[in-house]
Amino acid sequence: MNHVLKGIRYETVGSLHGGSHDGELRLVGWSADQWLKRFDVDGSEIPAWRTKLLSNEPHLNPANTLAGRLQ
């Protein structure tokens, strides 16, 4: 999903939060920009990541599906 949305994502956001009310930590500046890019991988690596992710996913069967949903 990150790869699909990357084309419309801002490169820099300045801040991911509003102002701090009680001194809590906020992602601002460079750290906010890095948070947006945390899932970025080179486009050529996408098929390998897809294979890696799908290989660990269980197949749907009656044991892991709500009753009546798998026909």
C-alpha contacts under 8 A as a table, 3 or more apart, distances in Angstrom:
res1	aa1	res2	aa2	distance
1	M	4	V	5.15
1	M	5	L	6.31
2	N	5	L	5.25
2	N	6	K	5.86
2	N	39	F	6.53
2	N	40	D	7.01
3	H	6	K	5.19
3	H	7	G	7.85
3	H	40	D	7.01
3	H	41	V	7.91
3	H	43	G	7.75
4	V	7	G	6.96
5	L	8	I	5.69
5	L	9	R	6.26
6	K	9	R	5.12
10	Y	13	V	6.43
11	E	33	D	7.00
12	T	29	G	7.77
12	T	32	A	7.80
12	T	33	D	5.36
13	V	16	L	6.85
13	V	29	G	7.22
13	V	32	A	6.81
13	V	33	D	6.33
14	G	28	V	5.50
14	G	29	G	4.61
14	G	30	W	7.68
14	G	32	A	6.71
14	G	33	D	7.40
15	S	18	G	7.37
15	S	26	R	7.75
15	S	27	L	6.00
15	S	28	V	4.17
15	S	29	G	6.06
15	S	32	A	5.97
16	L	26	R	7.53
16	L	27	L	5.83
16	L	28	V	6.41
16	L	32	A	6.10
17	H	26	R	6.44
17	H	27	L	6.86
17	H	28	V	7.68
20	S	23	G	5.49
20	S	24	E	6.07
20	S	25	L	7.62
20	S	26	R	7.24
21	H	24	E	7.36
27	L	31	S	5.63
27	L	32	A	4.74
28	V	31	S	5.78
28	V	32	A	4.85
28	V	33	D	7.81
29	G	32	A	5.43
29	G	33	D	6.44
30	W	33	D	5.12
30	W	34	Q	6.20
31	S	34	Q	5.06
31	S	35	W	6.20
32	A	35	W	5.08
32	A	36	L	6.57
33	D	36	L	5.30
33	D	37	K	6.60
34	Q	37	K	5.04
34	Q	38	R	6.09
35	W	38	R	5.21
36	L	39	F	7.71
37	K	40	D	5.28
41	V	45	E	6.54
41	V	46	I	7.22
42	D	45	E	5.45
42	D	46	I	7.09
43	G	46	I	5.43
44	S	47	P	7.06
45	E	48	A	5.48
45	E	49	W	6.33
46	I	49	W	5.15
46	I	50	R	6.03
47	P	50	R	5.02
47	P	51	T	6.16
48	A	51	T	5.17
48	A	52	K	6.16
49	W	52	K	4.98
49	W	53	L	6.07
50	R	53	L	5.20
50	R	54	L	6.05
51	T	54	L	5.25
51	T	55	S	5.97
52	K	55	S	5.41
52	K	56	N	7.10
53	L	56	N	5.86
53	L	57	E	6.98
54	L	57	E	5.19
60	L	63	A	7.99
60	L	64	N	6.33
60	L	65	T	6.52
60	L	70	L	7.87
61	N	64	N	5.77
61	N	65	T	6.17
61	N	70	L	7.19
62	P	65	T	5.29
62	P	66	L	7.47
62	P	67	A	7.27
62	P	70	L	6.84
65	T	69	R	6.69
65	T	70	L	6.72
66	L	69	R	5.62
66	L	70	L	7.56
67	A	70	L	7.33
68	G	71	Q	6.83
